[in-house]
Amino acid sequence: MLRPVPNEYVDETAVDTAMQFDDVRLALGSFDPEEIGEKITSDRQSSTTTSTRSSTTATRTTRPEPKRYRGFDLYGTEYVYAVSEDVMMVVSPWQKDNVVEYTKAVIDAPTGETNQYADGNEYVAGMIGVVDETHALWCYPEAIDGSTSRGFRKDIITGELKSWRFGTETTHLTFANTYPDTETAESGELTDHIESESRRFGAYDGLDVETEGLLAWADGTVPTKEFDHLAAGGPDDGVHTTHQSRRNPR
């Protein structure tokens, strides 16, 4: 999950964790919002260049003062920077109608005051329902109306979830799929998939599959020092932890 943080604004020694989802880069740590804001407004001025046949002129415009939202300073209207004492977030405008409102929705998510996808999607609701006290969660559902294909296994499954809870000695995995009908969910497809992917799942104890309606899931455990994000090629292919080599960090 480690991703580069905007180190022109943030001292990397202040960062505890950095991650990326969609086009949001997120750093958690201990920050000075005023200091970061000064760097953003003074160092990251927008530049526009106008060209004519005879000359090229560059003009520089200082970013406006930040907007305040739930303890965050928000800078920009395209690429948006959101800064608080313990969070630094950078949001890209890619496929977003309003980046500022999208940023606010991300900030709102932990409060329960924004719409949750699980409230309107039976597949997501089913998958989230089998997770207990997750520390890291990856949920990839089909569109709510079934109009798009995510490239799952031959359109057999309609969603997939991986969830981990990390302990000092043991890491707990929940792996779940949703299906278009109960017959497919109960067909043993998930069991067959887990067995065929022994390089990914072989280190986990348990993983006995259960089914309910459109959902099939399995729970298993692995020693925390062996955790490698289900990467077939081992730690160099997946998420790095402090227990694993960083020969090829990502």
HUNOR-V36739 format. One record per pair of residues at least 4 apart in sequence whose C-alpha atoms are under 7 Angstrom apart, sorted by the first residue. I is the first residue (numbers start at 1). GAP is how many residues later the second one is. D is the distance in whole Angstrom. If there is no record, write none. Layout:
{{I & GAP & D} {I & GAP & D}}
//
This chain:
{{1 & 18 & 5} {1 & 19 & 7} {1 & 238 & 6} {2 & 16 & 5} {2 & 17 & 5} {2 & 248 & 7} {3 & 15 & 6} {3 & 16 & 5} {3 & 17 & 6} {3 & 247 & 7} {5 & 13 & 7} {5 & 22 & 7} {6 & 4 & 6} {7 & 4 & 6} {7 & 5 & 6} {9 & 27 & 6} {9 & 30 & 6} {10 & 26 & 7} {14 & 15 & 6} {14 & 16 & 5} {14 & 17 & 7} {15 & 12 & 6} {15 & 13 & 6} {15 & 14 & 4} {15 & 15 & 7} {16 & 12 & 6} {16 & 13 & 5} {17 & 10 & 6} {17 & 11 & 5} {17 & 12 & 7} {18 & 8 & 6} {18 & 9 & 4} {18 & 10 & 6} {19 & 6 & 6} {19 & 7 & 5} {19 & 8 & 7} {20 & 4 & 6} {20 & 5 & 5} {20 & 6 & 6} {21 & 4 & 7} {23 & 68 & 6} {23 & 69 & 5} {24 & 65 & 7} {24 & 66 & 6} {24 & 67 & 5} {24 & 68 & 6} {25 & 64 & 6} {25 & 65 & 5} {25 & 66 & 7} {26 & 62 & 6} {26 & 63 & 5} {26 & 64 & 7} {27 & 60 & 6} {27 & 61 & 5} {27 & 62 & 6} {28 & 58 & 6} {28 & 59 & 5} {28 & 60 & 7} {29 & 57 & 5} {29 & 58 & 6} {30 & 55 & 6} {30 & 56 & 5} {31 & 54 & 5} {31 & 55 & 6} {32 & 4 & 6} {32 & 53 & 6} {33 & 4 & 6} {33 & 50 & 6} {33 & 51 & 6} {33 & 52 & 6} {34 & 4 & 6} {35 & 4 & 7} {36 & 4 & 6} {37 & 4 & 6} {38 & 4 & 6} {39 & 4 & 5} {40 & 4 & 5} {41 & 4 & 6} {41 & 21 & 6} {41 & 22 & 5} {42 & 20 & 7} {45 & 15 & 6} {45 & 16 & 6} {45 & 17 & 5} {45 & 18 & 6} {46 & 14 & 6} {46 & 15 & 6} {46 & 16 & 7} {47 & 11 & 7} {47 & 12 & 6} {47 & 13 & 5} {47 & 14 & 7} {48 & 10 & 6} {48 & 11 & 6} {48 & 12 & 7} {49 & 7 & 7} {49 & 8 & 6} {49 & 9 & 5} {49 & 10 & 6} {50 & 6 & 6} {50 & 7 & 6} {50 & 8 & 7} {51 & 4 & 6} {51 & 5 & 5} {51 & 6 & 7} {52 & 4 & 6} {63 & 13 & 7} {66 & 7 & 6} {66 & 8 & 5} {66 & 9 & 5} {67 & 6 & 6} {67 & 7 & 5} {67 & 8 & 7} {68 & 4 & 6} {68 & 5 & 5} {68 & 6 & 6} {69 & 4 & 7} {71 & 13 & 6} {72 & 10 & 6} {72 & 11 & 5} {72 & 12 & 5} {73 & 9 & 6} {73 & 10 & 5} {73 & 11 & 7} {74 & 6 & 7} {74 & 7 & 6} {74 & 8 & 5} {74 & 9 & 7} {75 & 5 & 6} {75 & 6 & 5} {75 & 7 & 6} {76 & 4 & 5} {76 & 5 & 7} {77 & 22 & 7} {77 & 23 & 6} {78 & 15 & 6} {78 & 21 & 6} {79 & 11 & 7} {79 & 12 & 6} {79 & 13 & 5} {79 & 14 & 6} {80 & 10 & 6} {80 & 11 & 5} {80 & 12 & 7} {80 & 19 & 7} {80 & 20 & 7} {81 & 8 & 6} {81 & 9 & 5} {81 & 10 & 7} {82 & 6 & 6} {82 & 7 & 5} {82 & 8 & 6} {83 & 4 & 6} {83 & 5 & 5} {83 & 6 & 6} {84 & 4 & 6} {91 & 12 & 7} {93 & 6 & 6} {98 & 4 & 6} {99 & 4 & 6} {100 & 4 & 6} {101 & 4 & 6} {102 & 4 & 6} {103 & 4 & 6} {104 & 4 & 6} {105 & 4 & 6} {105 & 9 & 7} {108 & 4 & 7} {108 & 5 & 6} {108 & 6 & 6} {109 & 4 & 7} {109 & 5 & 6} {117 & 4 & 6} {118 & 4 & 7} {118 & 6 & 5} {118 & 7 & 4} {119 & 6 & 7} {121 & 4 & 6} {121 & 23 & 6} {122 & 4 & 6} {123 & 4 & 6} {123 & 18 & 7} {123 & 36 & 7} {123 & 55 & 6} {124 & 4 & 6} {124 & 17 & 6} {125 & 4 & 6} {126 & 89 & 7} {127 & 34 & 7} {127 & 49 & 6} {131 & 32 & 7} {131 & 43 & 7} {133 & 32 & 7} {134 & 29 & 6} {134 & 30 & 6} {134 & 31 & 5} {135 & 29 & 6} {135 & 30 & 5} {135 & 31 & 7} {136 & 27 & 6} {136 & 28 & 5} {136 & 29 & 7} {137 & 25 & 6} {137 & 26 & 4} {137 & 27 & 6} {138 & 23 & 6} {138 & 24 & 5} {138 & 25 & 6} {139 & 21 & 6} {139 & 22 & 4} {139 & 23 & 7} {140 & 19 & 6} {140 & 20 & 5} {140 & 21 & 6} {141 & 17 & 6} {141 & 18 & 4} {141 & 19 & 6} {142 & 4 & 6} {142 & 6 & 7} {142 & 7 & 7} {142 & 8 & 6} {142 & 16 & 5} {142 & 17 & 6} {143 & 4 & 6} {143 & 5 & 6} {151 & 4 & 7} {152 & 5 & 6} {153 & 4 & 7} {156 & 23 & 7} {157 & 20 & 7} {157 & 21 & 6} {157 & 22 & 5} {157 & 23 & 7} {158 & 20 & 5} {158 & 21 & 5} {158 & 22 & 6} {159 & 18 & 6} {159 & 19 & 5} {160 & 16 & 6} {160 & 17 & 5} {160 & 18 & 7} {161 & 14 & 6} {161 & 15 & 5} {161 & 16 & 6} {162 & 12 & 6} {162 & 13 & 5} {162 & 14 & 7} {163 & 10 & 6} {163 & 11 & 5} {163 & 12 & 7} {164 & 7 & 7} {164 & 8 & 5} {164 & 9 & 5} {164 & 10 & 7} {165 & 6 & 6} {165 & 7 & 5} {165 & 8 & 7} {166 & 4 & 7} {166 & 5 & 4} {166 & 6 & 6} {166 & 58 & 7} {167 & 4 & 5} {167 & 57 & 7} {168 & 56 & 7} {169 & 54 & 6} {169 & 55 & 6} {170 & 51 & 6} {170 & 52 & 6} {170 & 53 & 4} {170 & 54 & 5} {171 & 50 & 6} {171 & 51 & 5} {171 & 52 & 6} {171 & 53 & 5} {172 & 48 & 6} {172 & 49 & 4} {172 & 50 & 7} {173 & 46 & 6} {173 & 47 & 5} {173 & 48 & 6} {174 & 44 & 6} {174 & 45 & 5} {174 & 46 & 7} {175 & 42 & 6} {175 & 43 & 5} {175 & 44 & 6} {176 & 40 & 6} {176 & 41 & 4} {176 & 42 & 6} {177 & 38 & 6} {177 & 39 & 5} {177 & 40 & 6} {178 & 36 & 6} {178 & 37 & 5} {178 & 38 & 6} {179 & 5 & 6} {179 & 6 & 6} {179 & 35 & 5} {179 & 36 & 6} {180 & 34 & 7} {181 & 4 & 7} {181 & 33 & 6} {182 & 4 & 6} {182 & 31 & 5} {182 & 32 & 5} {183 & 4 & 6} {185 & 26 & 7} {185 & 29 & 6} {185 & 30 & 6} {185 & 31 & 6} {186 & 25 & 6} {188 & 4 & 6} {189 & 4 & 6} {190 & 4 & 6} {190 & 26 & 7} {191 & 4 & 6} {191 & 18 & 6} {192 & 4 & 6} {193 & 4 & 6} {194 & 4 & 7} {194 & 7 & 6} {197 & 4 & 6} {198 & 4 & 5} {199 & 33 & 5} {200 & 30 & 5} {200 & 31 & 6} {200 & 32 & 5} {201 & 29 & 6} {203 & 19 & 6} {204 & 16 & 6} {204 & 17 & 5} {204 & 18 & 5} {205 & 15 & 5} {205 & 16 & 5} {205 & 17 & 6} {206 & 13 & 6} {206 & 14 & 4} {206 & 15 & 7} {207 & 11 & 5} {207 & 12 & 5} {207 & 13 & 5} {208 & 10 & 5} {208 & 11 & 7} {209 & 7 & 7} {209 & 8 & 5} {209 & 9 & 5} {210 & 6 & 6} {210 & 7 & 5} {210 & 8 & 6} {211 & 4 & 6} {211 & 5 & 4} {211 & 6 & 6} {212 & 4 & 6} {222 & 4 & 7} {222 & 5 & 7} {223 & 4 & 7} {225 & 18 & 6} {228 & 6 & 6} {228 & 7 & 5} {228 & 10 & 6} {228 & 11 & 6} {228 & 12 & 7} {229 & 9 & 6} {229 & 10 & 6} {231 & 4 & 7} {231 & 6 & 6} {231 & 7 & 5} {233 & 4 & 5} {234 & 4 & 7} {235 & 4 & 7} {235 & 5 & 6} {235 & 9 & 6} {236 & 12 & 6} {240 & 4 & 6}}
//
